[in-house]
Each structure stands twice: as structure tokens, then as C-alpha cells.
């Protein structure tokens, strides 16, 4: 299993698929499946039966996981970049391959 370069809380750009060009914040990452849930991206409609916690039931919208290969990290200036790792002062840090800045 490879090390994922996208973490929870990162702002990402969708670079492939139905939602290409949209951006959002990563809410959760599933490393074993190589997928992530991105806020406002890949929403699905799910029918829910009435229950004690949701007495009304009905159709709800929720985000579905999207493949990490379809995501690219956005830097502070809003440009998509690839991510690398290097060691600085004995610590492993992520850096932008485009601008060579530490993320």
C-alpha cells in the first residue's frame, strides 16, 4: 500500500470524472480503499426509511467517496500541484512539486 499524499482538511481540485474542475475540502480519507470524501463533491441521493432518529424519513443527500487518483492538491495561491515528501531538520514534510514550498 502506498503512502497517500492527500490528508483530511486539504483543499483539492477534481481533475477527472463527472465533477472535473470542482474544488472542495477533504472531510475523510480511506487509505485502504484509496478514496476520500470531499465536501460538496460526488453527492448522492439516498432513500431512508423512517426511524427513531429520523421520524420523517425521505430522500437525503450525502457525499460519496471519490478516488484519490482523481484529486489534486491546491496550493495557497489556488493552483493544482503534485505532492512530494522530503526530510527537513529530521522531520518528514510534504512539499509542493510545482513551487517547492512546504505544505
DRENDO-1510 file (C-alpha; in Angstrom, 1 decimal, always signed):
<recs>
REC; n; res; u; v; w
REC; 1; UNK; +0.0; +0.0; +0.0 .
REC; 2; UNK; +1.4; +3.4; -1.0 .
REC; 3; UNK; +1.5; +6.5; +1.2 .
REC; 4; UNK; -1.4; +8.8; +0.5 .
REC; 5; UNK; -0.4; +12.4; -0.3 .
REC; 6; UNK; -3.8; +13.9; +0.4 .
REC; 7; UNK; -4.9; +14.4; +4.0 .
REC; 8; UNK; -8.1; +15.4; +5.8 .
REC; 9; UNK; -8.5; +19.2; +5.8 .
REC; 10; UNK; -6.7; +19.7; +2.4 .
REC; 11; UNK; -8.4; +21.7; -0.3 .
REC; 12; UNK; -8.4; +19.7; -3.5 .
REC; 13; UNK; -9.4; +20.0; -7.2 .
REC; 14; UNK; -11.1; +17.2; -9.1 .
REC; 15; UNK; -9.0; +16.5; -12.2 .
REC; 16; UNK; -11.1; +13.7; -13.7 .
REC; 17; UNK; -14.6; +12.3; -13.9 .
REC; 18; UNK; -18.0; +13.8; -13.7 .
REC; 19; UNK; -17.1; +16.5; -11.3 .
REC; 20; UNK; -13.9; +17.7; -13.1 .
REC; 21; UNK; -13.0; +21.3; -12.3 .
REC; 22; UNK; -14.8; +21.4; -8.9 .
REC; 23; UNK; -13.0; +22.1; -5.7 .
REC; 24; UNK; -13.7; +21.2; -2.1 .
REC; 25; UNK; -12.2; +20.3; +1.3 .
REC; 26; UNK; -11.4; +16.8; +2.2 .
REC; 27; UNK; -13.5; +15.6; +5.1 .
REC; 28; UNK; -12.3; +12.0; +5.5 .
REC; 29; UNK; -9.7; +9.7; +3.8 .
REC; 30; UNK; -10.0; +5.9; +3.4 .
REC; 31; UNK; -6.4; +4.8; +2.8 .
REC; 32; UNK; -7.3; +1.1; +2.5 .
REC; 33; UNK; -9.6; +1.9; -0.4 .
REC; 34; UNK; -7.6; +4.9; -1.9 .
REC; 35; UNK; -10.7; +7.0; -1.7 .
REC; 36; UNK; -11.7; +10.3; +0.0 .
REC; 37; UNK; -14.9; +12.1; +0.9 .
REC; 38; UNK; -14.8; +15.7; -0.4 .
REC; 39; UNK; -17.2; +18.4; +0.8 .
REC; 40; UNK; -19.8; +19.2; -1.8 .
REC; 41; UNK; -18.5; +16.8; -4.4 .
REC; 42; UNK; -20.0; +13.5; -5.6 .
REC; 43; UNK; -23.3; +13.9; -3.8 .
REC; 44; UNK; -25.8; +11.0; -4.0 .
REC; 45; UNK; -29.4; +10.8; -3.1 .
REC; 46; UNK; -30.2; +8.1; -0.6 .
REC; 47; UNK; -33.7; +6.9; +0.5 .
REC; 48; UNK; -34.0; +6.5; +4.2 .
REC; 49; UNK; -36.9; +4.7; +6.0 .
REC; 50; UNK; -38.5; +6.5; +8.9 .
REC; 51; UNK; -36.7; +5.6; +12.2 .
REC; 52; UNK; -36.5; +6.8; +15.8 .
REC; 53; UNK; -33.6; +9.1; +14.9 .
REC; 54; UNK; -35.2; +10.3; +11.6 .
REC; 55; UNK; -39.0; +10.0; +12.1 .
REC; 56; UNK; -39.8; +11.8; +8.8 .
REC; 57; UNK; -37.6; +9.5; +6.6 .
REC; 58; UNK; -37.4; +10.6; +2.9 .
REC; 59; UNK; -34.6; +11.3; +0.5 .
REC; 60; UNK; -31.3; +12.6; +1.9 .
REC; 61; UNK; -28.2; +13.9; +0.1 .
REC; 62; UNK; -24.8; +12.8; +1.2 .
REC; 63; UNK; -21.2; +12.8; -0.2 .
REC; 64; UNK; -19.9; +9.5; -1.6 .
REC; 65; UNK; -16.2; +8.6; -1.7 .
REC; 66; UNK; -14.2; +9.6; -4.8 .
REC; 67; UNK; -10.9; +8.1; -5.9 .
REC; 68; UNK; -7.8; +9.9; -4.7 .
REC; 69; UNK; -6.3; +9.5; -8.2 .
REC; 70; UNK; -8.9; +11.9; -9.4 .
REC; 71; UNK; -7.9; +14.6; -6.9 .
REC; 72; UNK; -5.1; +17.1; -7.0 .
REC; 73; UNK; -4.0; +19.3; -4.0 .
REC; 74; UNK; -4.5; +23.0; -4.3 .
REC; 75; UNK; -1.8; +25.4; -3.0 .
REC; 76; UNK; -2.5; +28.6; -1.2 .
REC; 77; UNK; -2.5; +30.6; -4.5 .
REC; 78; UNK; -5.2; +28.2; -5.9 .
REC; 79; UNK; -3.1; +26.2; -8.3 .
REC; 80; UNK; -3.1; +22.4; -8.6 .
REC; 81; UNK; +0.1; +20.7; -7.7 .
REC; 82; UNK; +1.6; +17.3; -7.1 .
REC; 83; UNK; +2.9; +16.4; -3.6 .
REC; 84; UNK; +6.3; +15.0; -2.6 .
REC; 85; UNK; +7.9; +14.2; +0.7 .
REC; 86; UNK; +11.4; +15.2; +2.0 .
REC; 87; UNK; +13.2; +15.4; +5.2 .
REC; 88; UNK; +13.9; +18.8; +6.9 .
REC; 89; UNK; +15.5; +19.0; +10.3 .
REC; 90; UNK; +14.9; +15.3; +10.9 .
REC; 91; UNK; +11.2; +15.6; +10.2 .
REC; 92; UNK; +9.3; +14.3; +7.2 .
REC; 93; UNK; +7.4; +17.1; +5.5 .
REC; 94; UNK; +5.1; +17.4; +2.4 .
REC; 95; UNK; +6.1; +19.9; -0.3 .
REC; 96; UNK; +4.6; +21.2; -3.5 .
REC; 97; UNK; +6.5; +19.9; -6.5 .
REC; 98; UNK; +5.4; +22.9; -8.5 .
REC; 99; UNK; +6.7; +25.7; -6.2 .
REC; 100; UNK; +8.9; +23.5; -3.9 .
REC; 101; UNK; +7.2; +25.1; -0.8 .
REC; 102; UNK; +6.5; +23.1; +2.3 .
REC; 103; UNK; +2.7; +22.5; +2.7 .
</recs>
